[in-house]
Amino acid sequence: MAKRTLRKTKVSIIVNLVNIFNDAFKSRTKEFRSALRPRISSTKFKAEFGKRYTDKIVDNTTQSKTKEGSKFPDNTYSKEYAKKKGRTGPVDLLLSGDMLNSLRGKISGTREITISIEGSTAPRAHGHITGGGNLPRRDFFGLPRKDEVKIMLDTVKALANG
């Protein structure tokens, strides 16, 4: 599981590519895995994986999905917010798009990437993730393991063919 840090100034996930790689290719031979594993350390691979990871978080969020892949438990906006938004639901956390557009993936280790939201949108993201005040908890920040494995397989395939 990815390690998450949730602060009002920054929310982040450290994604260990080796663990996802091992899950994605567990049915393959040890020799196959050993031959392929060094590719996940390349800057190109990590950058592509990070882009796909952030894109999938945005995609899931705009479909009202939590980090586990289930629907947000409270999937309608309050009356006041619905007026501002122009509709009652489903919740997509996209009033201006600033928060989800600020998602960034960066290389943070030999076989790790960090997905984060920092700056002026971090407090808003923190509020949605943890709930509090007038915000219900809508934890969008992360992905189910099956999505991480699919991103790994798709990234390996894309870079092998490209």
ABEGO torsion letter per residue (X at the ends): XBBBBBBAABBBBBBBAAAAAAAAAAABBAAAAAAAAAAAABAAAAAAAAAAAAAAAAAAAAAGBBAAGBBBABABBBAAAAAAAGBAOBBAGBAAGAAAAABBBBBABAABBBBBBBEAAAAAAAAAAAEEEABBBBBABEBBAAAAAAAAAAAAAAAAAX
